[in-house]
Amino acid sequence: MKSATFSGRSSNKPAAFDYF
């Protein structure tokens, strides 16, 4: 995606997005 790998993981997105 974009930079949701670092921000998403701590925001509200699941760990799955942390890898994608």
N, C-alpha and C positions, 0 to 999 in steps of 0.2 A: 504494500500500500504506500504510505508516506513515511511518517516518523512515529506512527502509532505504536511502533515496536517498543519504544521506551516510555512514551507518554501514556499510551493506551494501557500498558500493563499496570501502571499505578493509578490510572484514572478509573475506568469502570469496565474496560474490555477484558475478556477472559485471557488466560495465559496462552491460548491458542494463537491469538493475534500477536503476541509477543514474538513469536517465531516468524510470522508472516508480516 
